[in-house]
Amino acid sequence: MKRTIFSLSLILSIACQIFAQNSVTIAIREYRQSNEHQLLQDFVQMLSIPNVASDTPNIRKNADYLVE
């Protein structure tokens, strides 16, 4: 009986953690939704820079882009 209660408590605890949304999660989602177009545009721009290990100048451009 104790094992069953423990198991149910554990499952309930995990479910609450998975489905709970705290204020940080909500704020991040709102930021992403309001800036979605710019984020996607930045991502596409980063992907347009070649990323081949032997291409040192473009590896530097990638690094500089990420730092920026």
PyMOL Python script that loads the backbone (N, CA, C, O; Angstrom):
from pymol import cmd

cmd.read_pdbstr("""\
ATOM      1  N   MET A   1       0.825  -1.202   0.000  1.00  0.00           N
ATOM      2  CA  MET A   1       0.000   0.000   0.000  1.00  0.00           C
ATOM      3  C   MET A   1       0.875   1.275   0.000  1.00  0.00           C
ATOM      4  O   MET A   1       0.613   2.231  -0.730  1.00  0.00           O
ATOM      5  N   LYS A   2       1.923   1.248   0.848  1.00  0.00           N
ATOM      6  CA  LYS A   2       2.806   2.412   0.905  1.00  0.00           C
ATOM      7  C   LYS A   2       3.484   2.633  -0.445  1.00  0.00           C
ATOM      8  O   LYS A   2       3.674   3.771  -0.874  1.00  0.00           O
ATOM      9  N   ARG A   3       3.844   1.540  -1.108  1.00  0.00           N
ATOM     10  CA  ARG A   3       4.498   1.643  -2.408  1.00  0.00           C
ATOM     11  C   ARG A   3       3.549   2.274  -3.431  1.00  0.00           C
ATOM     12  O   ARG A   3       3.977   3.094  -4.242  1.00  0.00           O
ATOM     13  N   THR A   4       2.285   1.906  -3.401  1.00  0.00           N
ATOM     14  CA  THR A   4       1.287   2.451  -4.321  1.00  0.00           C
ATOM     15  C   THR A   4       1.088   3.940  -4.077  1.00  0.00           C
ATOM     16  O   THR A   4       1.040   4.728  -5.022  1.00  0.00           O
ATOM     17  N   ILE A   5       0.974   4.318  -2.834  1.00  0.00           N
ATOM     18  CA  ILE A   5       0.789   5.736  -2.502  1.00  0.00           C
ATOM     19  C   ILE A   5       2.021   6.530  -2.919  1.00  0.00           C
ATOM     20  O   ILE A   5       1.901   7.622  -3.474  1.00  0.00           O
ATOM     21  N   PHE A   6       3.200   5.984  -2.653  1.00  0.00           N
ATOM     22  CA  PHE A   6       4.431   6.654  -3.055  1.00  0.00           C
ATOM     23  C   PHE A   6       4.489   6.815  -4.574  1.00  0.00           C
ATOM     24  O   PHE A   6       4.829   7.887  -5.075  1.00  0.00           O
ATOM     25  N   SER A   7       4.161   5.762  -5.295  1.00  0.00           N
ATOM     26  CA  SER A   7       4.187   5.807  -6.763  1.00  0.00           C
ATOM     27  C   SER A   7       3.211   6.841  -7.300  1.00  0.00           C
ATOM     28  O   SER A   7       3.553   7.613  -8.195  1.00  0.00           O
ATOM     29  N   LEU A   8       2.007   6.861  -6.763  1.00  0.00           N
ATOM     30  CA  LEU A   8       1.012   7.838  -7.203  1.00  0.00           C
ATOM     31  C   LEU A   8       1.457   9.260  -6.876  1.00  0.00           C
ATOM     32  O   LEU A   8       1.263  10.173  -7.678  1.00  0.00           O
ATOM     33  N   SER A   9       2.045   9.448  -5.714  1.00  0.00           N
ATOM     34  CA  SER A   9       2.542  10.771  -5.331  1.00  0.00           C
ATOM     35  C   SER A   9       3.658  11.217  -6.266  1.00  0.00           C
ATOM     36  O   SER A   9       3.712  12.374  -6.684  1.00  0.00           O
ATOM     37  N   LEU A  10       4.541  10.287  -6.586  1.00  0.00           N
ATOM     38  CA  LEU A  10       5.643  10.605  -7.491  1.00  0.00           C
ATOM     39  C   LEU A  10       5.125  10.977  -8.876  1.00  0.00           C
ATOM     40  O   LEU A  10       5.574  11.962  -9.461  1.00  0.00           O
ATOM     41  N   ILE A  11       4.196  10.207  -9.398  1.00  0.00           N
ATOM     42  CA  ILE A  11       3.618  10.490 -10.714  1.00  0.00           C
ATOM     43  C   ILE A  11       2.915  11.839 -10.711  1.00  0.00           C
ATOM     44  O   ILE A  11       3.075  12.621 -11.648  1.00  0.00           O
ATOM     45  N   LEU A  12       2.143  12.120  -9.675  1.00  0.00           N
ATOM     46  CA  LEU A  12       1.438  13.400  -9.570  1.00  0.00           C
ATOM     47  C   LEU A  12       2.425  14.562  -9.483  1.00  0.00           C
ATOM     48  O   LEU A  12       2.216  15.606 -10.102  1.00  0.00           O
ATOM     49  N   SER A  13       3.486  14.382  -8.725  1.00  0.00           N
ATOM     50  CA  SER A  13       4.501  15.425  -8.592  1.00  0.00           C
ATOM     51  C   SER A  13       5.179  15.715  -9.929  1.00  0.00           C
ATOM     52  O   SER A  13       5.373  16.874 -10.295  1.00  0.00           O
ATOM     53  N   ILE A  14       5.531  14.672 -10.642  1.00  0.00           N
ATOM     54  CA  ILE A  14       6.167  14.839 -11.945  1.00  0.00           C
ATOM     55  C   ILE A  14       5.218  15.516 -12.923  1.00  0.00           C
ATOM     56  O   ILE A  14       5.626  16.411 -13.663  1.00  0.00           O
ATOM     57  N   ALA A  15       3.965  15.101 -12.932  1.00  0.00           N
ATOM     58  CA  ALA A  15       2.976  15.700 -13.833  1.00  0.00           C
ATOM     59  C   ALA A  15       2.797  17.187 -13.539  1.00  0.00           C
ATOM     60  O   ALA A  15       2.687  17.996 -14.460  1.00  0.00           O
ATOM     61  N   CYS A  16       2.768  17.539 -12.284  1.00  0.00           N
ATOM     62  CA  CYS A  16       2.619  18.959 -11.928  1.00  0.00           C
ATOM     63  C   CYS A  16       3.813  19.772 -12.405  1.00  0.00           C
ATOM     64  O   CYS A  16       3.647  20.894 -12.884  1.00  0.00           O
ATOM     65  N   GLN A  17       5.012  19.217 -12.279  1.00  0.00           N
ATOM     66  CA  GLN A  17       6.206  19.928 -12.727  1.00  0.00           C
ATOM     67  C   GLN A  17       6.235  20.077 -14.240  1.00  0.00           C
ATOM     68  O   GLN A  17       6.677  21.101 -14.761  1.00  0.00           O
ATOM     69  N   ILE A  18       5.767  19.060 -14.938  1.00  0.00           N
ATOM     70  CA  ILE A  18       5.777  19.110 -16.401  1.00  0.00           C
ATOM     71  C   ILE A  18       4.779  20.135 -16.920  1.00  0.00           C
ATOM     72  O   ILE A  18       5.094  20.894 -17.837  1.00  0.00           O
ATOM     73  N   PHE A  19       3.591  20.166 -16.351  1.00  0.00           N
ATOM     74  CA  PHE A  19       2.531  21.005 -16.886  1.00  0.00           C
ATOM     75  C   PHE A  19       2.439  22.381 -16.242  1.00  0.00           C
ATOM     76  O   PHE A  19       1.712  23.242 -16.737  1.00  0.00           O
ATOM     77  N   ALA A  20       3.153  22.601 -15.161  1.00  0.00           N
ATOM     78  CA  ALA A  20       3.110  23.902 -14.507  1.00  0.00           C
ATOM     79  C   ALA A  20       3.863  24.924 -15.342  1.00  0.00           C
ATOM     80  O   ALA A  20       4.917  24.625 -15.903  1.00  0.00           O
ATOM     81  N   GLN A  21       3.324  26.117 -15.421  1.00  0.00           N
ATOM     82  CA  GLN A  21       3.984  27.192 -16.144  1.00  0.00           C
ATOM     83  C   GLN A  21       4.206  28.341 -15.174  1.00  0.00           C
ATOM     84  O   GLN A  21       3.262  28.974 -14.700  1.00  0.00           O
ATOM     85  N   ASN A  22       5.461  28.589 -14.895  1.00  0.00           N
ATOM     86  CA  ASN A  22       5.743  29.697 -13.995  1.00  0.00           C
ATOM     87  C   ASN A  22       5.845  30.997 -14.788  1.00  0.00           C
ATOM     88  O   ASN A  22       5.745  30.991 -16.015  1.00  0.00           O
ATOM     89  N   SER A  23       6.039  32.090 -14.097  1.00  0.00           N
ATOM     90  CA  SER A  23       6.046  33.403 -14.751  1.00  0.00           C
ATOM     91  C   SER A  23       7.209  33.555 -15.738  1.00  0.00           C
ATOM     92  O   SER A  23       7.079  34.265 -16.736  1.00  0.00           O
ATOM     93  N   VAL A  24       8.335  32.901 -15.472  1.00  0.00           N
ATOM     94  CA  VAL A  24       9.473  32.996 -16.387  1.00  0.00           C
ATOM     95  C   VAL A  24       9.136  32.320 -17.714  1.00  0.00           C
ATOM     96  O   VAL A  24       9.417  32.864 -18.782  1.00  0.00           O
ATOM     97  N   THR A  25       8.537  31.141 -17.645  1.00  0.00           N
ATOM     98  CA  THR A  25       8.146  30.426 -18.853  1.00  0.00           C
ATOM     99  C   THR A  25       7.150  31.242 -19.670  1.00  0.00           C
ATOM    100  O   THR A  25       7.258  31.321 -20.893  1.00  0.00           O
ATOM    101  N   ILE A  26       6.210  31.830 -19.010  1.00  0.00           N
ATOM    102  CA  ILE A  26       5.203  32.651 -19.696  1.00  0.00           C
ATOM    103  C   ILE A  26       5.861  33.879 -20.332  1.00  0.00           C
ATOM    104  O   ILE A  26       5.539  34.237 -21.465  1.00  0.00           O
ATOM    105  N   ALA A  27       6.778  34.520 -19.609  1.00  0.00           N
ATOM    106  CA  ALA A  27       7.462  35.701 -20.150  1.00  0.00           C
ATOM    107  C   ALA A  27       8.301  35.336 -21.373  1.00  0.00           C
ATOM    108  O   ALA A  27       8.338  36.084 -22.351  1.00  0.00           O
ATOM    109  N   ILE A  28       8.971  34.194 -21.318  1.00  0.00           N
ATOM    110  CA  ILE A  28       9.779  33.754 -22.465  1.00  0.00           C
ATOM    111  C   ILE A  28       8.885  33.488 -23.665  1.00  0.00           C
ATOM    112  O   ILE A  28       9.214  33.891 -24.781  1.00  0.00           O
ATOM    113  N   ARG A  29       7.765  32.819 -23.455  1.00  0.00           N
ATOM    114  CA  ARG A  29       6.836  32.523 -24.555  1.00  0.00           C
ATOM    115  C   ARG A  29       6.294  33.820 -25.169  1.00  0.00           C
ATOM    116  O   ARG A  29       6.199  33.940 -26.391  1.00  0.00           O
ATOM    117  N   GLU A  30       5.944  34.776 -24.328  1.00  0.00           N
ATOM    118  CA  GLU A  30       5.425  36.051 -24.835  1.00  0.00           C
ATOM    119  C   GLU A  30       6.490  36.795 -25.640  1.00  0.00           C
ATOM    120  O   GLU A  30       6.189  37.386 -26.677  1.00  0.00           O
ATOM    121  N   TYR A  31       7.740  36.764 -25.159  1.00  0.00           N
ATOM    122  CA  TYR A  31       8.832  37.414 -25.899  1.00  0.00           C
ATOM    123  C   TYR A  31       9.010  36.760 -27.264  1.00  0.00           C
ATOM    124  O   TYR A  31       9.120  37.444 -28.282  1.00  0.00           O
ATOM    125  N   ARG A  32       9.036  35.433 -27.276  1.00  0.00           N
ATOM    126  CA  ARG A  32       9.212  34.719 -28.532  1.00  0.00           C
ATOM    127  C   ARG A  32       8.081  35.030 -29.497  1.00  0.00           C
ATOM    128  O   ARG A  32       8.324  35.258 -30.682  1.00  0.00           O
ATOM    129  N   GLN A  33       6.867  35.042 -29.016  1.00  0.00           N
ATOM    130  CA  GLN A  33       5.733  35.307 -29.893  1.00  0.00           C
ATOM    131  C   GLN A  33       5.758  36.732 -30.435  1.00  0.00           C
ATOM    132  O   GLN A  33       5.430  36.954 -31.600  1.00  0.00           O
ATOM    133  N   SER A  34       6.139  37.682 -29.617  1.00  0.00           N
ATOM    134  CA  SER A  34       6.143  39.072 -30.088  1.00  0.00           C
ATOM    135  C   SER A  34       7.342  39.388 -30.969  1.00  0.00           C
ATOM    136  O   SER A  34       7.309  40.365 -31.717  1.00  0.00           O
ATOM    137  N   ASN A  35       8.399  38.586 -30.901  1.00  0.00           N
ATOM    138  CA  ASN A  35       9.600  38.825 -31.695  1.00  0.00           C
ATOM    139  C   ASN A  35       9.878  37.708 -32.692  1.00  0.00           C
ATOM    140  O   ASN A  35      10.993  37.588 -33.198  1.00  0.00           O
ATOM    141  N   GLU A  36       8.882  36.904 -32.970  1.00  0.00           N
ATOM    142  CA  GLU A  36       9.063  35.719 -33.795  1.00  0.00           C
ATOM    143  C   GLU A  36       9.664  36.031 -35.166  1.00  0.00           C
ATOM    144  O   GLU A  36      10.574  35.337 -35.619  1.00  0.00           O
ATOM    145  N   HIS A  37       9.166  37.058 -35.815  1.00  0.00           N
ATOM    146  CA  HIS A  37       9.645  37.393 -37.158  1.00  0.00           C
ATOM    147  C   HIS A  37      11.129  37.758 -37.132  1.00  0.00           C
ATOM    148  O   HIS A  37      11.897  37.277 -37.965  1.00  0.00           O
ATOM    149  N   GLN A  38      11.533  38.598 -36.190  1.00  0.00           N
ATOM    150  CA  GLN A  38      12.933  39.017 -36.103  1.00  0.00           C
ATOM    151  C   GLN A  38      13.832  37.852 -35.717  1.00  0.00           C
ATOM    152  O   GLN A  38      14.931  37.721 -36.256  1.00  0.00           O
ATOM    153  N   LEU A  39      13.392  37.011 -34.803  1.00  0.00           N
ATOM    154  CA  LEU A  39      14.185  35.849 -34.407  1.00  0.00           C
ATOM    155  C   LEU A  39      14.411  34.915 -35.590  1.00  0.00           C
ATOM    156  O   LEU A  39      15.518  34.416 -35.788  1.00  0.00           O
ATOM    157  N   LEU A  40      13.375  34.683 -36.365  1.00  0.00           N
ATOM    158  CA  LEU A  40      13.502  33.816 -37.535  1.00  0.00           C
ATOM    159  C   LEU A  40      14.416  34.445 -38.581  1.00  0.00           C
ATOM    160  O   LEU A  40      15.230  33.755 -39.195  1.00  0.00           O
ATOM    161  N   GLN A  41      14.285  35.723 -38.776  1.00  0.00           N
ATOM    162  CA  GLN A  41      15.138  36.432 -39.737  1.00  0.00           C
ATOM    163  C   GLN A  41      16.611  36.359 -39.310  1.00  0.00           C
ATOM    164  O   GLN A  41      17.484  36.126 -40.146  1.00  0.00           O
ATOM    165  N   ASP A  42      16.885  36.554 -38.030  1.00  0.00           N
ATOM    166  CA  ASP A  42      18.257  36.451 -37.526  1.00  0.00           C
ATOM    167  C   ASP A  42      18.803  35.034 -37.702  1.00  0.00           C
ATOM    168  O   ASP A  42      19.965  34.852 -38.067  1.00  0.00           O
ATOM    169  N   PHE A  43      17.968  34.044 -37.445  1.00  0.00           N
ATOM    170  CA  PHE A  43      18.384  32.650 -37.576  1.00  0.00           C
ATOM    171  C   PHE A  43      18.728  32.318 -39.026  1.00  0.00           C
ATOM    172  O   PHE A  43      19.734  31.659 -39.289  1.00  0.00           O
ATOM    173  N   VAL A  44      17.903  32.767 -39.962  1.00  0.00           N
ATOM    174  CA  VAL A  44      18.167  32.527 -41.384  1.00  0.00           C
ATOM    175  C   VAL A  44      19.451  33.230 -41.809  1.00  0.00           C
ATOM    176  O   VAL A  44      20.238  32.679 -42.578  1.00  0.00           O
ATOM    177  N   GLN A  45      19.661  34.436 -41.314  1.00  0.00           N
ATOM    178  CA  GLN A  45      20.888  35.164 -41.646  1.00  0.00           C
ATOM    179  C   GLN A  45      22.115  34.417 -41.130  1.00  0.00           C
ATOM    180  O   GLN A  45      23.124  34.328 -41.830  1.00  0.00           O
ATOM    181  N   MET A  46      22.037  33.876 -39.906  1.00  0.00           N
ATOM    182  CA  MET A  46      23.158  33.116 -39.367  1.00  0.00           C
ATOM    183  C   MET A  46      23.406  31.854 -40.200  1.00  0.00           C
ATOM    184  O   MET A  46      24.556  31.502 -40.462  1.00  0.00           O
ATOM    185  N   LEU A  47      22.336  31.178 -40.615  1.00  0.00           N
ATOM    186  CA  LEU A  47      22.487  29.969 -41.409  1.00  0.00           C
ATOM    187  C   LEU A  47      23.073  30.245 -42.791  1.00  0.00           C
ATOM    188  O   LEU A  47      23.616  29.339 -43.424  1.00  0.00           O
ATOM    189  N   SER A  48      22.969  31.477 -43.260  1.00  0.00           N
ATOM    190  CA  SER A  48      23.490  31.800 -44.585  1.00  0.00           C
ATOM    191  C   SER A  48      25.021  31.921 -44.595  1.00  0.00           C
ATOM    192  O   SER A  48      25.627  31.922 -45.666  1.00  0.00           O
ATOM    193  N   ILE A  49      25.646  32.022 -43.426  1.00  0.00           N
ATOM    194  CA  ILE A  49      27.105  32.095 -43.349  1.00  0.00           C
ATOM    195  C   ILE A  49      27.640  30.665 -43.435  1.00  0.00           C
ATOM    196  O   ILE A  49      27.256  29.816 -42.632  1.00  0.00           O
ATOM    197  N   PRO A  50      28.521  30.389 -44.401  1.00  0.00           N
ATOM    198  CA  PRO A  50      29.073  29.027 -44.498  1.00  0.00           C
ATOM    199  C   PRO A  50      29.747  28.608 -43.191  1.00  0.00           C
ATOM    200  O   PRO A  50      30.386  29.413 -42.514  1.00  0.00           O
ATOM    201  N   ASN A  51      29.589  27.342 -42.861  1.00  0.00           N
ATOM    202  CA  ASN A  51      30.127  26.838 -41.608  1.00  0.00           C
ATOM    203  C   ASN A  51      30.886  25.540 -41.862  1.00  0.00           C
ATOM    204  O   ASN A  51      30.433  24.454 -41.498  1.00  0.00           O
ATOM    205  N   VAL A  52      32.044  25.676 -42.491  1.00  0.00           N
ATOM    206  CA  VAL A  52      32.900  24.539 -42.802  1.00  0.00           C
ATOM    207  C   VAL A  52      34.173  24.703 -41.981  1.00  0.00           C
ATOM    208  O   VAL A  52      34.780  25.774 -41.977  1.00  0.00           O
ATOM    209  N   ALA A  53      34.573  23.654 -41.293  1.00  0.00           N
ATOM    210  CA  ALA A  53      35.700  23.742 -40.357  1.00  0.00           C
ATOM    211  C   ALA A  53      36.982  24.254 -41.008  1.00  0.00           C
ATOM    212  O   ALA A  53      37.774  24.930 -40.351  1.00  0.00           O
ATOM    213  N   SER A  54      37.199  23.949 -42.272  1.00  0.00           N
ATOM    214  CA  SER A  54      38.430  24.386 -42.936  1.00  0.00           C
ATOM    215  C   SER A  54      38.348  25.821 -43.465  1.00  0.00           C
ATOM    216  O   SER A  54      39.340  26.349 -43.968  1.00  0.00           O
ATOM    217  N   ASP A  55      37.191  26.449 -43.357  1.00  0.00           N
ATOM    218  CA  ASP A  55      36.967  27.812 -43.860  1.00  0.00           C
ATOM    219  C   ASP A  55      37.078  28.801 -42.694  1.00  0.00           C
ATOM    220  O   ASP A  55      36.064  29.282 -42.187  1.00  0.00           O
ATOM    221  N   THR A  56      38.291  29.097 -42.278  1.00  0.00           N
ATOM    222  CA  THR A  56      38.548  29.916 -41.096  1.00  0.00           C
ATOM    223  C   THR A  56      37.883  31.291 -41.134  1.00  0.00           C
ATOM    224  O   THR A  56      37.318  31.704 -40.121  1.00  0.00           O
ATOM    225  N   PRO A  57      37.922  32.021 -42.250  1.00  0.00           N
ATOM    226  CA  PRO A  57      37.280  33.345 -42.246  1.00  0.00           C
ATOM    227  C   PRO A  57      35.768  33.274 -41.947  1.00  0.00           C
ATOM    228  O   PRO A  57      35.241  34.099 -41.200  1.00  0.00           O
ATOM    229  N   ASN A  58      35.089  32.295 -42.530  1.00  0.00           N
ATOM    230  CA  ASN A  58      33.653  32.192 -42.270  1.00  0.00           C
ATOM    231  C   ASN A  58      33.351  31.620 -40.883  1.00  0.00           C
ATOM    232  O   ASN A  58      32.307  31.928 -40.307  1.00  0.00           O
ATOM    233  N   ILE A  59      34.234  30.805 -40.346  1.00  0.00           N
ATOM    234  CA  ILE A  59      34.075  30.349 -38.962  1.00  0.00           C
ATOM    235  C   ILE A  59      34.161  31.556 -38.036  1.00  0.00           C
ATOM    236  O   ILE A  59      33.401  31.661 -37.074  1.00  0.00           O
ATOM    237  N   ARG A  60      35.093  32.471 -38.330  1.00  0.00           N
ATOM    238  CA  ARG A  60      35.219  33.699 -37.537  1.00  0.00           C
ATOM    239  C   ARG A  60      33.956  34.543 -37.673  1.00  0.00           C
ATOM    240  O   ARG A  60      33.495  35.114 -36.684  1.00  0.00           O
ATOM    241  N   LYS A  61      33.377  34.636 -38.893  1.00  0.00           N
ATOM    242  CA  LYS A  61      32.133  35.392 -39.097  1.00  0.00           C
ATOM    243  C   LYS A  61      31.015  34.780 -38.268  1.00  0.00           C
ATOM    244  O   LYS A  61      30.234  35.502 -37.648  1.00  0.00           O
ATOM    245  N   ASN A  62      30.932  33.444 -38.254  1.00  0.00           N
ATOM    246  CA  ASN A  62      29.916  32.768 -37.433  1.00  0.00           C
ATOM    247  C   ASN A  62      30.086  33.111 -35.963  1.00  0.00           C
ATOM    248  O   ASN A  62      29.117  33.431 -35.274  1.00  0.00           O
ATOM    249  N   ALA A  63      31.336  33.041 -35.481  1.00  0.00           N
ATOM    250  CA  ALA A  63      31.599  33.336 -34.077  1.00  0.00           C
ATOM    251  C   ALA A  63      31.249  34.780 -33.752  1.00  0.00           C
ATOM    252  O   ALA A  63      30.616  35.056 -32.732  1.00  0.00           O
ATOM    253  N   ASP A  64      31.658  35.698 -34.615  1.00  0.00           N
ATOM    254  CA  ASP A  64      31.352  37.116 -34.390  1.00  0.00           C
ATOM    255  C   ASP A  64      29.840  37.361 -34.400  1.00  0.00           C
ATOM    256  O   ASP A  64      29.328  38.156 -33.612  1.00  0.00           O
ATOM    257  N   TYR A  65      29.143  36.684 -35.286  1.00  0.00           N
ATOM    258  CA  TYR A  65      27.690  36.837 -35.367  1.00  0.00           C
ATOM    259  C   TYR A  65      27.025  36.367 -34.062  1.00  0.00           C
ATOM    260  O   TYR A  65      26.106  37.007 -33.551  1.00  0.00           O
ATOM    261  N   LEU A  66      27.509  35.246 -33.546  1.00  0.00           N
ATOM    262  CA  LEU A  66      26.934  34.719 -32.306  1.00  0.00           C
ATOM    263  C   LEU A  66      27.226  35.632 -31.118  1.00  0.00           C
ATOM    264  O   LEU A  66      26.377  35.818 -30.247  1.00  0.00           O
ATOM    265  N   VAL A  67      28.421  36.195 -31.089  1.00  0.00           N
ATOM    266  CA  VAL A  67      28.774  37.099 -29.996  1.00  0.00           C
ATOM    267  C   VAL A  67      27.928  38.363 -30.058  1.00  0.00           C
ATOM    268  O   VAL A  67      27.497  38.895 -29.035  1.00  0.00           O
ATOM    269  N   GLU A  68      27.701  38.834 -31.288  1.00  0.00           N
ATOM    270  CA  GLU A  68      26.895  40.059 -31.493  1.00  0.00           C
ATOM    271  C   GLU A  68      25.501  39.829 -30.980  1.00  0.00           C
ATOM    272  O   GLU A  68      24.661  40.725 -31.053  1.00  0.00           O
TER     273      GLU A  68
END
""", "prot")
cmd.dss("prot")
cmd.show_as("cartoon", "prot")
cmd.util.cbc("prot")
cmd.orient("prot")
